[in-house]
Amino acid sequence: MNVLVINGSPRRNGNTATLVEAFADEARKARHNVSIKQIGSMDIRGCRNCDACRKTLNGNCVQDDDMRDIFPLMRECEALIIASPIYYYSSTGQTHCFIERCYAFERLPKLKKAALLLTAGGGGFTSAIQTYKDAIIGHMGAKDMGIITAVVSQAKSSAKLDEARSIARKL
Ligand SMILES: Cc1cc2nc3c(=O)[nH]c(=O)nc-3n(C[C@H](O)[C@H](O)[C@H](O)COP(=O)(O)O)c2cc1C
């Protein structure tokens, strides 16, 4: 299965990346094709609602930003993993911009499954979970494989890493 993991953290070895790596290791053991994009340190802009993607560009975007590298993976991905720290009671700005840019496809053409991995200092997961449920599961029609929420004291614990591995076994 082609798996696209979007990590909205800017920190390469942060809490979110630890969960992502546990998920990805397990998925690769089962020979899934896993691509990880750490968008928290990339130039990912919000949708401009020009509608060119739908009217004239056949799913491509007028914006010249780092989404150029990610659109080809979105076209092929069968499983989408959204991973993000909580910033001010929501996912990071880049994570939400990524979700907005899915508008180019309305629904990712091959998407079947999804999961959500969140970390936070102390909590505030509600809004990011609701967006995932509404946009990725409800609107795009993906089957939910699971949601992990981890506060910093738990994010690198064996229990949370096991949760991430067990989601990978649902691919
Ligand atoms: C700008 C900013 C806003 C944050 N807002 C919250 C918050 O609302 N609630 C919370 O519990 N933690 C908050 N945190 C803490 C991060 O969510 C937490 O440290 C997270 O695990 C960082 O993930 P990372 O190591 O993958 O980058 C915030 C951190 C930053 C930098």
Ligand as a Chemical Component Dictionary entry (heavy atoms), coordinates in Angstrom:
data_LIG
# 
_chem_comp.id                   LIG 
_chem_comp.type                 NON-POLYMER 
_chem_comp.pdbx_formal_charge   0 
_chem_comp.three_letter_code    LIG 
# 
loop_
_chem_comp_atom.comp_id 
_chem_comp_atom.atom_id 
_chem_comp_atom.alt_atom_id 
_chem_comp_atom.type_symbol 
_chem_comp_atom.charge 
_chem_comp_atom.model_Cartn_x 
_chem_comp_atom.model_Cartn_y 
_chem_comp_atom.model_Cartn_z 
_chem_comp_atom.pdbx_ordinal 
LIG C1  C1  C 0 3.530  27.589 19.235 1  
LIG C2  C2  C 0 3.237  26.446 20.172 2  
LIG C3  C3  C 0 1.959  26.287 20.661 3  
LIG C4  C4  C 0 1.649  25.215 21.502 4  
LIG N1  N1  N 0 0.358  25.075 21.950 5  
LIG C5  C5  C 0 0.063  24.044 22.763 6  
LIG C6  C6  C 0 -1.279 23.872 23.235 7  
LIG O1  O1  O 0 -2.201 24.592 22.898 8  
LIG N2  N2  N 0 -1.535 22.830 24.091 9  
LIG C7  C7  C 0 -0.527 21.983 24.478 10 
LIG O2  O2  O 0 -0.805 21.077 25.268 11 
LIG N3  N3  N 0 0.744  22.107 24.016 12 
LIG C8  C8  C 0 1.065  23.109 23.169 13 
LIG N4  N4  N 0 2.349  23.227 22.683 14 
LIG C9  C9  C 0 3.350  22.179 22.995 15 
LIG C10 C10 C 0 3.528  21.177 21.844 16 
LIG O3  O3  O 0 2.283  20.706 21.356 17 
LIG C11 C11 C 0 4.327  19.944 22.303 18 
LIG O4  O4  O 0 5.565  20.328 22.843 19 
LIG C12 C12 C 0 4.509  18.965 21.161 20 
LIG O5  O5  O 0 4.771  17.664 21.651 21 
LIG C13 C13 C 0 5.654  19.358 20.239 22 
LIG O6  O6  O 0 5.764  18.373 19.232 23 
LIG P1  P1  P 0 7.113  18.128 18.438 24 
LIG O7  O7  O 0 8.166  17.739 19.444 25 
LIG O8  O8  O 0 6.819  17.014 17.497 26 
LIG O9  O9  O 0 7.442  19.375 17.701 27 
LIG C14 C14 C 0 2.659  24.289 21.861 28 
LIG C15 C15 C 0 3.970  24.476 21.363 29 
LIG C16 C16 C 0 4.254  25.545 20.543 30 
LIG C17 C17 C 0 5.665  25.720 20.015 31 
# 
loop_
_chem_comp_bond.comp_id 
_chem_comp_bond.atom_id_1 
_chem_comp_bond.atom_id_2 
_chem_comp_bond.value_order 
_chem_comp_bond.pdbx_ordinal 
LIG C1  C2  SING 1  
LIG C2  C3  SING 2  
LIG C2  C16 DOUB 3  
LIG C3  C4  DOUB 4  
LIG C4  N1  SING 5  
LIG C4  C14 SING 6  
LIG N1  C5  DOUB 7  
LIG C5  C6  SING 8  
LIG C5  C8  SING 9  
LIG C6  O1  DOUB 10 
LIG C6  N2  SING 11 
LIG N2  C7  SING 12 
LIG C7  O2  DOUB 13 
LIG C7  N3  SING 14 
LIG N3  C8  DOUB 15 
LIG C8  N4  SING 16 
LIG N4  C9  SING 17 
LIG N4  C14 SING 18 
LIG C9  C10 SING 19 
LIG C10 O3  SING 20 
LIG C10 C11 SING 21 
LIG C11 O4  SING 22 
LIG C11 C12 SING 23 
LIG C12 O5  SING 24 
LIG C12 C13 SING 25 
LIG C13 O6  SING 26 
LIG O6  P1  SING 27 
LIG P1  O7  DOUB 28 
LIG P1  O8  SING 29 
LIG P1  O9  SING 30 
LIG C14 C15 DOUB 31 
LIG C15 C16 SING 32 
LIG C16 C17 SING 33 
# 
